[in-house]
């Protein structure tokens, strides 16, 4: 599966805590003190240990801070899918969005003093494209370096959102000599804003970095020293933040009230939406689900406002769209077409010929923050005489079982990416990993073809039309956007927002 979509969803789900108590929304605080004080050291708490330094094995979220420190990316993305320069100063699609030409900036060097040129970028891309995690998405994709500043990437089919992947793990550039060494887990060789201080680090517990003043974008990273502490336990991160051992960390909503009462500031991040994926859209498993009115009725039995307030303790925002607000597919000002209305929902079921309901299985994976929400799903569907048998999935094959296509409906917190084309590619089109039944639809196919072969306003219009079509067909039953929080000491750290395209953790460049 694709590292930047499926793993981002998993990282977001791991951050969710549905049972929050007594929490109120927090603001970003007054960052004046942090901005006027010295920038000697930034100390952050990570939710997990590093998977190593191998560019093909990097993870999103707070763990990505280490990679952001030592590696540059080819391009840079923001939280709404906007693309800006990275190692590539210019980029252009051609040949029906099957060719991407990149102009690599001059004068960049790796931490070992060797030149970072087009050949080095090609070497990393070749490594990424042929890695186990990249073979599915990048099958048939090639990179060439016709001169020392130009890289040309060619794809078998149009892939206009390739630029967004070049902001993430795929866009990381490491030294070709380092990649060829086979020793990728001890000391990375990149060109990033920091260099790894192995001598003063304790792998598995604490990672120390010193600023690289020669980095092309050094002014965006004001701290002379970066320390990342591995604090997998939520309580440990809370205590470390309260006692000043760290200046910030990503934390679930359940910690918000305690930390705000201690004077800690917060930045909310909405990287996931929670609700149902109605994947059996052609009714092959459960014939009733092939009827759009049945899917619409399912949408109308869930009181989104009450779910946001009671289940998520106010740390969620009701939504009728699966796309991130502000992304190209987002429809601004859309009125919820399926407001909570049990009477209307039951009438739809009757008109569709399913007043007596039906039986279906619903998969469940424990310990992903879903425990308290599953009864809400089951009770809501029971209002329509839909009898749910909960199937518990466990072990190493749990995710594969979830995605197997055996289940007509899935309840899962899914990522809503800054680039909405990634969401479409991952959840809607027939080849999408989260379209587990691989249902095809001529309207979706036509709009997706337009999206793949255009850019700019034409692509945006097609994405919004596809969004509206999916809403009309009720392929999903979205409840809320779920918030996690970056909590921080605003006397030490200045930060106004999280620019992370996955909205799992702020980027290092966000810290001022």
Buried (B, 14 or more C-beta within 10 A) or exposed (E): BBBBBBBBBBBBBBBBBBBBEEBEBBEBBEBEBBBEEEBEEBBBBBBBBBEBBBBBBBBBBBBBBBBBBBBBBBBBBBBBBBBEBBBBEEBEBEEEBBBBBBBBBEEBBBBEEBBBBBBBBBBBBBBBBEBEBBEEBBEEBBBEBEEEBBBBBBBEEBBBBBBBBBBBBBBBBBBBEBBEEEEBEEBBBBBBBBBBBEEEBEEEEBBBBBBBEEBBBEEBBBBBBBBBBBBEEBEBBBEBBBEEBBBBBBBBBBBBBBBBEEEBBBBBBBBBBBBBBBBBBBBEBBBBBBBBBBBBBBBBBBBBBEBBBEBBBBBBBBBBBBBBBBBBBBBEEBEBEBEBBBEBBBBBBEEBEBEEBBEBBBBBBEEBBBEEBBEBBBEBBEBBBBEBEEEEBEEEEBBEBBBEBEBBBBBBBBBBBBBBBBBBBBBBBEEBBBBBBEBEBEEBEEBBEBBBBBEEEEBBBBBBBBBBBBBEBBBBBBBBBBBBBBBBBBBBBBBEBBBBBBBBBBBBEBBB
